[in-house]
Every structure is written in C-alpha cells, then in structure tokens.
Amino acid sequence: MTEPATTVASPREAAVSPREALTALRTEIAKAVVGQDAAVTGLVVALLCGGHVLLEGVPGVAKTLLVRTLSTALSLETKRVQFTPDLMPGDVTGSLVYDARTAEFSFQPGPVFTNLLLADEINRTPPKTQASLLEAMEEHQVTVDGTPRPLPEPFLVAATQNPVEYEGTYPLPEAQLDRFLLKLILPLPTREQEFQVLTRHAAGFDPRDLAAAGVRPVAGPADLAAARAELAGLTVSPEILGYVVDLCRATRTSPSLANGVSPRGATALLATSRAWAWLAGRDYVTPDDVKALALPTLRHRIQLRPEAEMEGITADSVIQSVLAQTPAPR
C-alpha cells in the first residue's frame, strides 16, 4: 500500500549554519520520539553521507514514527510504502501503463520517485520485491523497459524491519543489506522513557498529528548540500585510513565469521566516521570517531558461521572483539 506524497513547504525562519540546522533535527525529533537518541543521530549521519538506513526493532518502538518525524522536520518530499507479501516490484518502482486515448504506453512513476522513501516493514515482502530497490539505492535511478530514469536528489531510503525471527518475515539478501549505510537497532525503552511516552499520550499526543506536537521544518536540501560540501573538506590522516583498513581486514580472518566486511564496508565506515567528526565540530577524524560508528556501519555486513550462532555469538560481539584487538593509532 502506498501513501500519497507529503511536501513540507515552510522552511525555518532564521538563517543558521548547516551544522546547526542538522543538529536541530535531533531536538525537533525529540518532540515526538522519546529516547532512541542513537537512531536519531544515525539518521542524521546517513543524511550527511547520502546513504540509506535500516531500522530494526520489535513492533511498537517508534520506528515508523521516527522516520515520519524526520520527514516533517526536513523540507523534503516524502512517500511511504507499506511492504506486504503481495506487493509487486512495479508497485515500488513504477510501470508502463497503456493509454487508450493515444494508443501508447507511458511510464507511471512509483513511490520510489521521492526524496525520502519510508519502506515500512521491508522484510515482510518476498525477496523479488525487496530487490526492486537495489538499483534505486545504488545508482539513484530506476530502469523500466530498458530506459533509465533518474531519481530526485537528495534520495534516501529509510527502511524498517522486525527481527528476522518474527513470523511472516523474509530475511534481506546480503547484496541488499550491503546497500544500507547503517543498520540501527531500536531497543525497548527504559521504565523512565516508557513513563514519559504514556505521559505524553495522556496529555493528548497524537502520533498522526506531528504538527500539533510542535514538530516543524528546521532543515532542507540547501542545508544538506552545504553540509556535504563542508564534510568533503575534512582531513583524514593516513593513520586513520590504515586503522579502518585493519579493522575491516580483521573481520575477514575472524573464526566466527563466514564472511567479513567488504571494501564497500570500509568506505562506508570512513564516510560515517567523517560525518560523526563533522557533527562534533571538528575538521579531522579521530580513532574514537571510527569506533563510535563501527557497530551500526558494519553489523549488517558480516555473516556469522552457523556454529558461532549456536554458541550465542552475535555480529555486535564479533565487531567489539575486533575493536578491542586492533591497535588504534595515537
């Protein structure tokens, strides 16, 4: 099921720097989403890098609300697709439609032709439909009947999924997982956070009416473009580059893994580390920046051996072990 596009037209009133505008996104999202600070920051990092985000968590931890609030706080066109078992690839990318008046076929764009695509519960649709996003995510274009059609810029896919052990889910193929810049885990809230959620609802908060919650646009395409231009000027020393390479190569020799991090994963870790450093107000990258982004950037790019899974080893524990064993530059 596809929902119509929504466009936020009213930009922020006061002129601020790109860093201030994107940092303000976190404050704005907090008006509707309690906790989940790491996921919010991850979404901002993905925006800076021009990458896609996979949000995983049990039903009811505000995955969809988080993305909807982000779209409201950004002056970007947004569309939402509810992924269901009967969804077809053409329902996402668009298809050729016969026009009886002209006796010709014309292309009807699908919901993927937008700036921010919310792919809700992406792992509840079969792999055939999941794969319809591969070209869009990697090439920022859709090819139908041999004709490539470019997508709007910026373009970001924010996909939500339930844990794979939940009934009615289809695990995402490795090739598609690798297209996501970050995989963010949304945990259950603490007692204090859950109490705050109920307090807001008791006071009349309606998650379907974000404007009533005070959420407003605080950034837009111009801020993203300016931020990415500043990000390109960040200094990355050869020592940091070597540290990223060593971390990724260490995963390939881990006895717990069938597949380690690919070179694409190494470039992703470099990009997210640069974005983290920029958000912190620095023009250089430190080893701590790399460590801070290692888990969300790499956890979905490695594959555990079956025997390791039986022993209770997780992707996160393997990455944490690699971080502990790989010397960091000083």
Disulfide bonds with the S-S distance in Angstrom:
none
